[in-house]
Amino acid sequence: MEVTAAQRYTNGGPGAEPVAPSFPAAFQATVARLGKGTAVVEGDRKLSWEELRAQARAVAGGLASLGVGKGDTVTMMLSNRLEFFPIDIGAASLGAIPFSIYQTASPEQIAYVCSDAGAKVAFVETRFLETFMKAREDLPEIEKLIVLDGEGGDMTYEELLAIDPDFDDEAAAGGVGLDDTLTLIYTSGTTGPPKGVELTQRNLLALVSSIDHLIEFPEQGAKVISWLPAAHIAERAAHYYLPMTKGVEVDVCDDPRTIIEFLPTVRPTWFFAVPRVWEKLKAGLETMLAGLPDEQREPAQQGLEAAIAKVRAEQAGEEVPDEVAAAAAEMEEEMFGNLRARLGLDQLIAVNV
């Protein structure tokens, strides 16, 4: 019986051993494979895989010195930024349970989810510190507040990193198993108080490996963009767990409102976007077509319709008529290829909506 990639990751299948016993172990294997290759980029800041592990190791050492261990919860209220990766990996390496808070959360919402999760340590960006401090008045469970980009908590991020930078992260990760909780994702709370959904190491490694039959990433050079909130499973799965285990470079867009302008600077291999982004791209294309002179607009519209007809036939498993295929190919050469390059979508091997 053939064992699938998902079964290997989840210890399923007859006699199969998991490729990685945990997410931290899978990450460490990626580092061993890619070493000095680029792992995370934010503007002019960059971390190689080795540098990312070193910073995550220091986070783990600092947290361990604060008494954080397996099963303890650690919360983060951060924008999309480079430090999210070593913080989350460092906490996960201890078997702790890191989870994110929406940047727009009110003090009442922050207090509720942190209390419900029993958060022991919080990482907060300076821009959210005032809001978080209002919530902390009702959070005696939080023993340490670590501040990024400034002061105002119990210690700075840099102070945490300096505590034990040589911590044995490999030994710590060895104590983490597939059935241990990896993170919490809180529901929106539309039908009552938000509920923390516990996702295990097995859950997320299975999710990551389940795309193996859908997307074949190149061994090197693949890129994704981190731009959705880390409090949502879409961001964590697509732009964190997947690249950290597959060895895909993550480029950080710190303002999701600029994602369309950000795309050409990265030219990602895989782009995961919400419907609204695709609607904006579609609206821009329609506006461009409408602005063409008549002698250009009509053939362009016909070529677009042919391309749509070609895709629909292919998806239905039907033969594409020769004239439709020819019209679509002409449109691809004359317009679509250049358009994708301008949008930064010309290196894509897959998209998700």
VOBA-1610 file (N, C-alpha, C; in pm, whole numbers, padded with zeros to 5 digits, always signed):
BEGIN
Met+00085-00120+00000Met+00000+00000+00000Met+00088+00125+00000Glu+00063+00215-00093Glu+00144+00336-00104Glu+00112+00431+00011Val+00214+00490+00070Val+00197+00585+00179Val+00206+00726+00122Thr+00105+00807+00148Thr+00103+00943+00095Thr+00189+01033+00181Ala+00219+01152+00125Ala+00297+01250+00202Ala+00223+01290+00328Ala+00092+01307+00318Ala+00013+01344+00436Ala+00023+01237+00543Gln+00018+01110+00502Gln+00029+01001+00599Gln+00167+00999+00663Arg+00269+01027+00585Arg+00404+01028+00642Arg+00418+01136+00747Tyr+00360+01253+00717Tyr+00369+01361+00814Tyr+00288+01331+00940Thr+00179+01259+00925Thr+00090+01240+01038Thr+00104+01103+01102Asn+00211+01033+01066Asn+00237+00902+01125Asn+00126+00802+01091Gly+00058+00825+00979Gly-00044+00732+00935Gly+00016+00634+00837Gly-00061+00542+00788Gly-00009+00445+00693Gly+00061+00332+00764Pro+00054+00213+00712Pro+00110+00096+00778Pro+00261+00103+00790Gly+00309+00105+00914Gly+00453+00101+00939Gly+00527+00227+00902Ala+00456+00334+00866Ala+00523+00456+00821Ala+00571+00538+00940Glu+00689+00597+00927Glu+00740+00689+01027Glu+00717+00832+00976Pro+00679+00923+01064Pro+00657+01060+01018Pro+00786+01124+00968Val+00776+01205+00866Val+00892+01277+00816Val+00947+01368+00924Ala+00859+01429+01002Ala+00900+01513+01114Ala+00807+01486+01231Pro+00861+01472+01351Pro+00776+01444+01467Pro+00704+01566+01521Ser+00738+01684+01468Ser+00674+01806+01514Ser+00707+01918+01417Phe+00636+02031+01430Phe+00667+02147+01347Phe+00807+02202+01376Pro+00848+02217+01504Pro+00986+02265+01527Pro+01091+02174+01465Ala+01070+02043+01471Ala+01167+01951+01410Ala+01168+01967+01259Ala+01051+01988+01198Ala+01044+02008+01054Ala+01117+02137+01015Phe+01099+02242+01095Phe+01169+02368+01069Phe+01320+02350+01078Gln+01366+02280+01181Gln+01509+02259+01197Gln+01567+02179+01081Ala+01489+02087+01026Ala+01533+02012+00909Ala+01545+02103+00787Thr+01454+02199+00775Thr+01462+02296+00666Thr+01589+02379+00678Val+01621+02421+00799Val+01742+02501+00822Val+01866+02420+00784Ala+01869+02293+00823Ala+01983+02208+00791Ala+02000+02193+00640Arg+01889+02197+00568Arg+01893+02178+00423Arg+01930+02306+00349Leu+01882+02421+00397Leu+01897+02545+00320Leu+01996+02644+00379Gly+02031+02627+00505Gly+02139+02703+00568Gly+02138+02853+00547Lys+02223+02902+00459Lys+02242+03045+00440Lys+02146+03104+00337Gly+02055+03024+00284Gly+01954+03077+00193Gly+01860+03172+00265Thr+01790+03253+00189Thr+01703+03354+00248Thr+01574+03291+00299Ala+01540+03321+00424Ala+01418+03268+00486Ala+01307+03374+00494Val+01340+03491+00549Val+01240+03596+00571Val+01298+03730+00529Val+01217+03809+00459Val+01257+03943+00415Val+01150+04043+00454Glu+01191+04153+00513Glu+01099+04265+00538Glu+01172+04394+00505Gly+01139+04453+00392Gly+01210+04572+00348Gly+01358+04544+00330Asp+01442+04622+00399Asp+01586+04601+00388Asp+01639+04507+00497Arg+01547+04447+00573Arg+01587+04348+00675Arg+01570+04208+00619Lys+01665+04121+00652Lys+01662+03987+00595Lys+01723+03889+00694Leu+01665+03768+00702Leu+01720+03661+00783Leu+01741+03538+00695Ser+01860+03480+00704Ser+01882+03350+00641Ser+01815+03245+00729Trp+01809+03121+00679Trp+01751+03014+00760Trp+01832+02994+00887Glu+01963+03000+00878Glu+02046+02984+00997Glu+02026+03099+01095Glu+02015+03220+01044Glu+01993+03337+01130Glu+01855+03331+01195Leu+01756+03285+01121Leu+01622+03271+01177Leu+01623+03171+01291Arg+01690+03057+01270Arg+01696+02958+01378Arg+01770+03013+01499Ala+01879+03087+01476Ala+01955+03143+01588Ala+01868+03238+01671Gln+01788+03322+01602Gln+01703+03414+01675Gln+01590+03340+01746Ala+01534+03238+01681Ala+01429+03156+01745Ala+01486+03083+01865Arg+01610+03036+01854Arg+01676+02968+01965Arg+01689+03063+02085Ala+01726+03188+02057Ala+01739+03286+02165Ala+01604+03317+02228Val+01499+03324+02146Val+01364+03344+02200Val+01328+03229+02292Ala+01353+03107+02246Ala+01323+02989+02327Ala+01399+02992+02459Gly+01528+03027+02453Gly+01607+03035+02574Gly+01556+03140+02670Gly+01519+03257+02616Gly+01466+03363+02700Gly+01335+03324+02765Leu+01246+03264+02686Leu+01117+03222+02741Leu+01134+03114+02846Ala+01224+03019+02820Ala+01248+02912+02917Ala+01296+02970+03050Ser+01379+03074+03043Ser+01429+03137+03166Ser+01318+03208+03243Leu+01212+03244+03172Leu+01097+03308+03235Leu+00997+03206+03289Gly+01030+03078+03271Gly+00942+02974+03323Gly+00841+02920+03223Val+00854+02959+03096Val+00762+02909+02994Val+00806+02769+02953Gly+00711+02678+02951Gly+00742+02542+02913Gly+00630+02480+02832Lys+00636+02351+02817Lys+00540+02279+02735Lys+00398+02301+02786Gly+00309+02338+02695Gly+00170+02357+02730Gly+00133+02497+02775Asp+00234+02583+02801Asp+00206+02721+02839Asp+00169+02802+02715Thr+00082+02899+02732Thr+00039+02980+02617Thr+00112+03114+02615Val+00149+03155+02496Val+00220+03280+02471Val+00144+03355+02364Thr+00111+03480+02390Thr+00032+03555+02292Thr+00115+03663+02225Met+00072+03702+02105Met+00140+03805+02028Met+00038+03903+01970Met+00066+04031+01986Met-00014+04134+01919Met+00084+04215+01835Leu+00101+04169+01710Leu+00201+04224+01621Leu+00142+04251+01484Ser+00201+04345+01413Ser+00170+04360+01271Ser+00246+04251+01196Asn+00226+04244+01065Asn+00306+04151+00985Asn+00450+04203+00986Arg+00538+04127+01047Arg+00676+04172+01061Arg+00769+04054+01078Leu+00896+04079+01055Leu+00998+03975+01057Leu+01003+03902+01191Glu+00988+03974+01303Glu+01005+03913+01434Glu+00900+03809+01468Phe+00786+03812+01401Phe+00684+03711+01428Phe+00741+03571+01415Phe+00823+03549+01314Phe+00871+03415+01283Phe+00960+03357+01393Pro+01067+03427+01438Pro+01146+03369+01547Pro+01069+03360+01678Ile+00978+03453+01703Ile+00901+03447+01828Ile+00814+03323+01830Asp+00738+03301+01723Asp+00647+03187+01720Asp+00725+03056+01719Ile+00830+03049+01638Ile+00910+02926+01631Ile+00977+02899+01766Gly+01030+03004+01829Gly+01095+02987+01958Gly+01001+02933+02063Ala+00880+02988+02069Ala+00781+02939+02165Ala+00742+02795+02134Ala+00718+02767+02005Ala+00678+02632+01964Ala+00787+02530+01992Ser+00914+02573+01986Ser+01026+02481+02012Ser+01024+02429+02156Leu+00962+02505+02245Leu+00952+02464+02385Leu+00830+02376+02409Gly+00746+02361+02306Gly+00619+02293+02326Gly+00514+02386+02383Ala+00548+02517+02390Ala+00451+02617+02432Ala+00351+02638+02318Ile+00245+02713+02346Ile+00137+02732+02248Ile+00126+02881+02214Pro+00194+02926+02109Pro+00184+03066+02069Pro+00056+03090+01988Phe-00008+03205+02012Phe-00125+03242+01932Phe-00127+03393+01915Ser-00195+03439+01811Ser-00196+03580+01775Ser-00330+03645+01803Ile-00324+03775+01833Ile-00443+03857+01855Ile-00458+03952+01737Tyr-00581+03972+01691Tyr-00605+04066+01582Tyr-00559+04206+01623Gln-00497+04275+01529Gln-00446+04409+01556Gln-00557+04509+01589Thr-00678+04481+01544Thr-00791+04571+01566Thr-00868+04539+01694Ala-00822+04441+01771Ala-00895+04399+01890Ala-00903+04512+01994Ser-01017+04519+02062Ser-01037+04617+02168Ser-00977+04564+02299Pro-00959+04649+02400Pro-00908+04599+02529Pro-00995+04485+02585Glu-01125+04496+02567Glu-01215+04391+02618Glu-01192+04259+02543Gln-01174+04267+02413Gln-01150+04146+02334Gln-01014+04084+02368Ile-00914+04169+02386Ile-00781+04120+02422Ile-00787+04048+02557Ala-00853+04113+02654Ala-00863+04054+02787Ala-00934+03919+02783Tyr-01037+03911+02700Tyr-01114+03785+02695Tyr-01029+03670+02640Val-00966+03690+02524Val-00894+03578+02463Val-00770+03542+02543Cys-00702+03641+02600Cys-00583+03611+02680Cys-00620+03536+02807Ser-00731+03576+02870Ser-00777+03507+02990Ser-00824+03367+02957Asp-00898+03354+02847Asp-00950+03223+02807Asp-00835+03127+02776Ala-00730+03179+02712Ala-00615+03095+02676Ala-00519+03074+02793Gly-00531+03158+02895Gly-00437+03149+03007Gly-00298+03194+02968Ala-00290+03299+02885Ala-00161+03345+02835Ala-00067+03384+02949Lys+00055+03334+02944Lys+00155+03356+03049Lys+00250+03469+03014Val+00280+03482+02884Val+00371+03586+02835Val+00308+03649+02712Ala+00329+03781+02695Ala+00275+03851+02578Ala+00387+03928+02509Phe+00388+03920+02376Phe+00475+04002+02292Phe+00387+04107+02225Val+00418+04234+02245Val+00332+04341+02193Val+00417+04446+02123Glu+00373+04485+02006Glu+00438+04591+01930Glu+00400+04726+01992Thr+00491+04821+01988Thr+00470+04949+02053Thr+00339+05015+02010Arg+00306+05004+01883Arg+00186+05073+01833Arg+00058+05019+01895Phe+00062+04896+01950Phe-00056+04838+02013Phe-00046+04837+02165Leu+00060+04896+02219Leu+00088+04883+02361Leu-00018+04951+02448Glu-00061+05069+02409Glu-00160+05141+02490Glu-00289+05060+02503Thr-00335+05003+02392Thr-00456+04922+02395Thr-00435+04798+02480Phe-00321+04734+02464Phe-00295+04611+02540Phe-00283+04640+02688Met-00222+04751+02725Met-00205+04785+02867Met-00340+04804+02935Lys-00437+04855+02862Lys-00571+04869+02920Lys-00629+04730+02950Ala-00601+04635+02862Ala-00650+04499+02883Ala-00575+04431+02997Arg-00447+04464+03014Arg-00365+04394+03113Arg-00414+04417+03256Glu-00485+04524+03278Glu-00539+04549+03411Glu-00626+04432+03458Asp-00685+04360+03364Asp-00771+04247+03398Asp-00705+04113+03367Leu-00571+04114+03354Leu-00501+03992+03315Leu-00386+03960+03411Pro-00420+03917+03531Pro-00313+03882+03625Pro-00233+03761+03580Glu-00289+03680+03485Glu-00218+03560+03439Glu-00091+03593+03363Ile-00089+03711+03297Ile+00028+03748+03217Ile+00140+03793+03309Glu+00246+03712+03314Glu+00357+03739+03405Glu+00460+03833+03345Lys+00476+03828+03212Lys+00574+03913+03147Lys+00517+03971+03018Leu+00537+04101+03001Leu+00498+04170+02878Leu+00626+04216+02809Ile+00651+04163+02690Ile+00773+04192+02616Ile+00738+04284+02500Val+00807+04397+02492Val+00772+04502+02396Val+00871+04506+02282Leu+00819+04517+02161Leu+00901+04533+02041Leu+00901+04680+02001Asp+01015+04730+01959Asp+01031+04867+01908Asp+01016+04973+02016Gly+01051+04941+02138Gly+01041+05041+02243Gly+01035+04980+02380Glu+00991+05062+02476Glu+00981+05018+02613Glu+00838+05036+02662Gly+00817+05003+02788Gly+00683+05020+02844Gly+00626+04895+02904Gly+00693+04782+02879Gly+00648+04656+02938Gly+00744+04612+03047Asp+00759+04481+03062Asp+00851+04429+03163Asp+00993+04412+03109Met+01005+04395+02977Met+01136+04390+02915Met+01119+04412+02765Thr+01230+04442+02699Thr+01227+04460+02554Thr+01257+04326+02487Tyr+01229+04321+02359Tyr+01259+04201+02281Tyr+01408+04173+02281Glu+01490+04277+02269Glu+01634+04260+02267Glu+01685+04204+02400Glu+01625+04247+02510Glu+01665+04195+02641Glu+01632+04046+02652Leu+01519+04006+02597Leu+01483+03865+02600Leu+01584+03782+02522Leu+01623+03830+02404Leu+01716+03756+02318Leu+01852+03738+02385Ala+01888+03830+02472Ala+02022+03827+02532Ala+02032+03731+02650Ile+01922+03677+02699Ile+01923+03594+02820Ile+01998+03463+02799Asp+01961+03389+02696Asp+02023+03257+02673Asp+02025+03225+02524Pro+02111+03294+02448Pro+02113+03275+02302Pro+02164+03139+02258Asp+02230+03064+02350Asp+02285+02933+02314Asp+02197+02818+02364Phe+02072+02846+02388Phe+01977+02744+02436Phe+01973+02624+02340Asp+01958+02505+02396Asp+01954+02383+02314Asp+01812+02363+02258Asp+01786+02424+02144Asp+01652+02416+02085Asp+01623+02277+02029Glu+01726+02206+01986Glu+01704+02072+01932Glu+01655+01977+02042Ala+01717+01986+02160Ala+01674+01900+02271Ala+01533+01936+02313Ala+01502+02066+02317Ala+01367+02109+02356Ala+01264+02058+02257Ala+01294+02071+02128Ala+01200+02025+02025Ala+01179+01875+02032Gly+01279+01803+02083Gly+01267+01659+02096Gly+01157+01616+02191Gly+01114+01708+02277Gly+01007+01677+02370Gly+00869+01712+02320Val+00861+01758+02195Val+00733+01798+02136Val+00684+01688+02043Gly+00558+01650+02056Gly+00503+01541+01976Gly+00391+01584+01884Leu+00354+01496+01795Leu+00253+01526+01694Leu+00116+01560+01752Asp+00085+01507+01869Asp-00046+01531+01927Asp-00047+01647+02026Asp+00064+01718+02038Asp+00068+01837+02122Asp+00005+01955+02048Thr-00056+02045+02123Thr-00117+02163+02062Thr-00010+02257+02010Leu-00028+02304+01888Leu+00069+02394+01824Leu+00026+02539+01835Thr-00103+02567+01815Thr-00150+02705+01823Thr-00299+02707+01855Leu-00350+02826+01881Leu-00493+02850+01902Leu-00540+02949+01796Ile-00654+02919+01737Ile-00717+03012+01644Ile-00855+03045+01701Tyr-00879+03171+01730Tyr-01006+03210+01790Tyr-01110+03241+01682Thr-01231+03191+01705Thr-01342+03218+01613Thr-01382+03364+01623Ser-01464+03409+01528Ser-01499+03550+01520Ser-01593+03597+01630Gly-01663+03504+01694Gly-01752+03543+01803Gly-01886+03596+01759Thr-01929+03564+01637Thr-02058+03615+01588Thr-02177+03548+01655Thr-02160+03429+01708Thr-02271+03358+01772Thr-02248+03341+01922Gly-02162+03422+01979Gly-02129+03412+02120Gly-01984+03448+02140Pro-01930+03431+02259Pro-01790+03463+02284Pro-01699+03383+02190Pro-01586+03442+02148Pro-01492+03367+02062Pro-01447+03239+02130Lys-01427+03138+02048Lys-01385+03007+02100Lys-01246+02975+02045Gly-01158+02934+02133Gly-01023+02901+02091Gly-01016+02760+02035Val-00984+02748+01908Val-00974+02619+01842Val-00830+02568+01857Glu-00814+02455+01922Glu-00681+02398+01942Glu-00639+02318+01819Leu-00528+02358+01759Leu-00474+02287+01644Leu-00344+02220+01685Thr-00333+02092+01657Thr-00215+02017+01699Thr-00104+02022+01595Gln+00012+01976+01636Gln+00124+01961+01543Gln+00082+01874+01426Arg+00012+01765+01455Arg-00035+01674+01351Arg-00129+01744+01254Asn-00221+01825+01306Asn-00316+01897+01222Asn-00244+01980+01116Leu-00149+02062+01161Leu-00085+02157+01070Leu+00014+02091+00976Leu+00084+01988+01022Leu+00175+01917+00931Leu+00095+01841+00825Ala-00022+01789+00863Ala-00107+01723+00764Ala-00160+01823+00663Leu-00199+01942+00712Leu-00249+02046+00622Leu-00143+02084+00521Val-00021+02107+00569Val+00089+02145+00480Val+00117+02037+00377Ser+00124+01912+00422Ser+00159+01805+00330Ser+00046+01772+00234Ser-00077+01814+00268Ser-00191+01782+00182Ser-00185+01855+00049Ile-00102+01959+00039Ile-00093+02032-00089Ile+00010+01972-00182Asp+00079+01867-00137Asp+00186+01810-00219Asp+00138+01766-00357His+00015+01716-00363His-00036+01668-00492His-00097+01782-00574Leu-00100+01903-00515Leu-00159+02018-00585Leu-00052+02114-00637Ile+00050+02138-00555Ile+00152+02236-00589Ile+00289+02173-00570Glu+00373+02181-00671Glu+00509+02130-00661Glu+00604+02249-00657Phe+00648+02283-00536Phe+00738+02396-00521Phe+00878+02360-00571Pro+00948+02453-00633Pro+01087+02426-00672Pro+01174+02409-00549Glu+01285+02341-00564Glu+01376+02317-00450Glu+01429+02447-00392Gln+01450+02547-00478Gln+01499+02676-00431Gln+01431+02786-00510Gly+01423+02904-00447Gly+01372+03022-00517Gly+01224+03049-00503Ala+01148+02960-00437Ala+01005+02984-00421Ala+00982+03094-00318Lys+00874+03172-00340Lys+00844+03285-00252Lys+00694+03293-00224Val+00660+03334-00103Val+00522+03371-00069Val+00528+03505+00003Ile+00411+03568+00014Ile+00402+03697+00082Ile+00320+03681+00209Ser+00374+03730+00319Ser+00300+03734+00446Ser+00228+03867+00453Trp+00095+03863+00451Trp+00022+03990+00452Trp-00114+03982+00521Leu-00163+03863+00549Leu-00289+03846+00620Leu-00262+03842+00771Pro-00363+03864+00857Pro-00338+03861+01001Pro-00303+03722+01051Ala-00200+03713+01136Ala-00156+03584+01188Ala-00257+03522+01283Ala-00357+03598+01324Ala-00464+03543+01409Ala-00558+03455+01328His-00544+03457+01196His-00630+03378+01107His-00552+03257+01057Ile-00617+03144+01047Ile-00550+03021+01005Ile-00497+03030+00863Ala-00560+03110+00777Ala-00512+03121+00638Ala-00369+03174+00634Glu-00341+03277+00713Glu-00205+03333+00717Glu-00106+03234+00775Arg-00143+03175+00887Arg-00051+03083+00952Arg-00020+02962+00864Ala-00121+02907+00803Ala-00100+02787+00722Ala-00022+02819+00595Ala-00069+02919+00519Ala-00012+02947+00387Ala+00121+03019+00392His+00137+03110+00487His+00253+03199+00485His+00346+03178+00604Tyr+00323+03073+00682Tyr+00410+03045+00795Tyr+00444+02897+00804Tyr+00347+02813+00840Tyr+00377+02671+00855Tyr+00427+02609+00725Leu+00362+02643+00614Leu+00404+02586+00486Leu+00546+02629+00448Pro+00577+02758+00442Pro+00713+02795+00401Pro+00821+02750+00499Met+00789+02747+00628Met+00890+02707+00726Met+00924+02558+00715Thr+00830+02478+00667Thr+00857+02334+00652Thr+00899+02298+00510Lys+00857+02376+00411Lys+00892+02347+00272Lys+01020+02419+00227Gly+01063+02519+00304Gly+01181+02594+00264Gly+01150+02700+00162Val+01042+02774+00183Val+00999+02879+00091Val+01026+03015+00154Glu+01088+03106+00079Glu+01115+03240+00128Glu+00984+03314+00156Val+00979+03385+00268Val+00862+03467+00303Val+00901+03614+00293Asp+00828+03689+00213Asp+00846+03834+00204Asp+00730+03900+00276Val+00761+03988+00371Val+00660+04044+00460Val+00609+04177+00407Cys+00478+04185+00391Cys+00410+04311+00355Cys+00344+04362+00482Asp+00396+04471+00539Asp+00348+04515+00670Asp+00217+04592+00664Asp+00170+04627+00545Asp+00043+04697+00531Asp-00042+04625+00427Pro-00141+04547+00469Pro-00220+04469+00374Pro-00293+04553+00270Arg-00311+04682+00300Arg-00380+04769+00204Arg-00295+04796+00081Thr-00166+04764+00089Thr-00076+04790-00024Thr-00037+04662-00097Ile-00109+04552-00074Ile-00066+04423-00128Ile-00056+04423-00280Ile-00147+04492-00350Ile-00143+04491-00497Ile-00018+04563-00546Glu+00020+04672-00481Glu+00142+04743-00518Glu+00267+04664-00476Phe+00253+04581-00373Phe+00365+04504-00320Phe+00400+04386-00409Leu+00302+04330-00476Leu+00321+04209-00557Leu+00438+04219-00656Pro+00450+04326-00736Pro+00560+04332-00834Pro+00698+04335-00772Thr+00709+04374-00643Thr+00840+04379-00578Thr+00888+04240-00538Val+00795+04144-00530Val+00830+04008-00486Val+00817+03907-00598Arg+00707+03917-00676Arg+00675+03819-00780Arg+00670+03679-00720Pro+00569+03655-00636Pro+00563+03529-00559Pro+00540+03407-00647Thr+00576+03292-00590Thr+00555+03164-00656Thr+00412+03115-00632Trp+00362+03146-00512Trp+00225+03109-00475Trp+00163+03229-00407Phe+00041+03265-00446Phe-00025+03381-00388Phe-00159+03340-00332Phe-00174+03355-00201Phe-00299+03325-00131Phe-00367+03457-00101Ala-00484+03479-00159Ala-00553+03607-00141Ala-00701+03587-00118Val-00757+03683-00047Val-00901+03681-00021Val-00975+03729-00146Pro-01104+03696-00160Pro-01179+03734-00280Pro-01172+03883-00314Arg-01169+03969-00212Arg-01170+04112-00237Arg-01050+04155-00321Val-00934+04092-00300Val-00814+04127-00377Val-00833+04091-00523Trp-00887+03972-00549Trp-00911+03931-00688Trp-01016+04019-00754Glu-01114+04065-00675Glu-01215+04156-00729Glu-01151+04288-00771Lys-01057+04338-00691Lys-00988+04463-00725Lys-00903+04446-00851Leu-00835+04331-00861Leu-00756+04305-00981Leu-00846+04295-01104Lys-00959+04229-01089Lys-01054+04217-01200Lys-01109+04354-01241Ala-01140+04436-01141Ala-01192+04569-01171Ala-01086+04653-01243Gly-00959+04638-01203Gly-00853+04711-01271Gly-00838+04667-01415Leu-00850+04536-01441Leu-00842+04484-01577Leu-00957+04537-01662Glu-01076+04536-01607Glu-01193+04584-01681Glu-01181+04732-01712Thr-01127+04809-01617Thr-01107+04952-01639Thr-01005+04976-01750Met-00898+04897-01748Met-00796+04909-01851Met-00854+04878-01989Leu-00933+04770-01998Leu-00993+04734-02127Leu-01089+04842-02176Ala-01167+04896-02082Ala-01264+04999-02120Ala-01196+05124-02172Gly-01071+05149-02129Gly-01002+05270-02171Gly-00927+05257-02302Leu-00926+05137-02359Leu-00857+05118-02487Leu-00938+05178-02602Pro-00871+05223-02709Pro-00942+05266-02830Pro-01025+05150-02885Asp-01129+05181-02959Asp-01220+05077-03010Asp-01147+04968-03087Glu-01050+05009-03171Glu-00981+04911-03254Glu-00896+04813-03171Gln-00865+04851-03047Gln-00790+04760-02959Gln-00882+04690-02859Arg-00986+04763-02815Arg-01072+04709-02711Arg-01150+04587-02757Glu-01204+04591-02877Glu-01289+04481-02924Glu-01210+04351-02941Pro-01093+04351-03006Pro-01017+04225-03014Pro-00968+04178-02877Ala-00935+04273-02788Ala-00891+04234-02654Ala-01005+04166-02578Gln-01125+04221-02592Gln-01240+04160-02524Gln-01269+04021-02581Gln-01257+04009-02711Gln-01279+03877-02773Gln-01174+03776-02727Gly-01050+03822-02718Gly-00944+03735-02672Gly-00965+03693-02526Leu-01013+03785-02444Leu-01042+03754-02304Leu-01152+03650-02294Glu-01255+03668-02372Glu-01366+03572-02372Glu-01319+03434-02419Ala-01228+03432-02516Ala-01173+03305-02564Ala-01091+03236-02454Ala-01013+03316-02380Ala-00932+03260-02272Ala-01021+03201-02163Ile-01129+03270-02131Ile-01223+03219-02030Ile-01288+03090-02079Ala-01327+03089-02207Ala-01389+02969-02264Ala-01292+02851-02263Lys-01165+02878-02289Lys-01063+02772-02288Lys-01049+02711-02149Val-01041+02796-02048Val-01025+02747-01910Val-01148+02667-01867Arg-01266+02716-01901Arg-01387+02645-01862Arg-01395+02508-01928Ala-01353+02499-02052Ala-01352+02370-02121Ala-01253+02274-02057Glu-01135+02326-02024Glu-01032+02243-01961Glu-01078+02193-01824Gln-01141+02282-01747Gln-01189+02243-01614Gln-01301+02140-01622Ala-01377+02144-01730Ala-01486+02049-01748Ala-01439+01919-01812Gly-01308+01912-01846Gly-01255+01794-01910Gly-01296+01781-02055Glu-01331+01893-02118Glu-01376+01892-02256Glu-01263+01935-02350Glu-01275+01897-02476Glu-01176+01938-02575Glu-01194+02085-02609Val-01083+02158-02614Val-01088+02301-02647Val-01091+02317-02798Pro-01193+02384-02855Pro-01198+02407-03000Pro-01072+02478-03049Asp-01027+02443-03167Asp-00904+02499-03221Asp-00908+02652-03228Glu-01022+02706-03271Glu-01029+02851-03285Glu-01023+02922-03151Val-01079+02858-03048Val-01074+02915-02913Val-00931+02910-02860Ala-00864+02796-02879Ala-00726+02782-02835Ala-00635+02883-02905Ala-00657+02904-03034Ala-00574+02998-03110Ala-00595+03141-03062Ala-00721+03178-03039Ala-00751+03313-02992Ala-00693+03338-02854Ala-00703+03236-02768Ala-00648+03249-02632Ala-00497+03260-02637Ala-00432+03183-02724Ala-00286+03188-02735Ala-00240+03324-02786Glu-00313+03380-02880Glu-00279+03512-02932Glu-00291+03618-02823Met-00398+03607-02742Met-00420+03701-02632Met-00309+03687-02527Glu-00267+03564-02505Glu-00160+03541-02408Glu-00032+03611-02452Glu+00001+03600-02580Glu+00123+03659-02630Glu+00116+03811-02635Glu+00001+03864-02673Glu-00010+04007-02695Glu-00042+04085-02567Met-00112+04021-02470Met-00154+04099-02355Met-00132+04030-02221Phe-00179+03907-02204Phe-00182+03845-02072Phe-00043+03833-02009Gly+00057+03790-02090Gly+00191+03772-02035Gly+00246+03903-01980Asn+00234+04010-02059Asn+00283+04141-02014Asn+00204+04191-01894Leu+00074+04165-01894Leu-00010+04210-01784Leu+00029+04141-01653Arg+00050+04010-01659Arg+00092+03938-01539Arg+00225+03990-01486Ala+00317+04021-01577Ala+00447+04073-01536Ala+00430+04207-01465Arg+00344+04294-01517Arg+00321+04424-01455Arg+00258+04410-01317Leu+00173+04309-01300Leu+00106+04288-01171Leu+00193+04212-01072Gly+00303+04154-01121Gly+00389+04075-01034Gly+00341+03932-01019Leu+00261+03885-01112Leu+00204+03750-01105Leu+00264+03656-01209Asp+00372+03697-01272Asp+00426+03618-01383Asp+00507+03497-01338Gln+00541+03486-01210Gln+00619+03371-01160Gln+00530+03270-01086Leu+00401+03292-01089Leu+00310+03206-01015Leu+00303+03065-01073Ile+00301+02966-00982Ile+00269+02831-01023Ile+00130+02791-00971Ala+00077+02871-00875Ala-00057+02844-00823Ala-00107+02965-00748Val-00238+02979-00742Val-00303+03081-00659Val-00415+03014-00579Asn-00453+03079-00471Asn-00564+03031-00390Asn-00657+03146-00358Val-00786+03116-00355Val-00885+03217-00321Val-00956+03175-00194
//
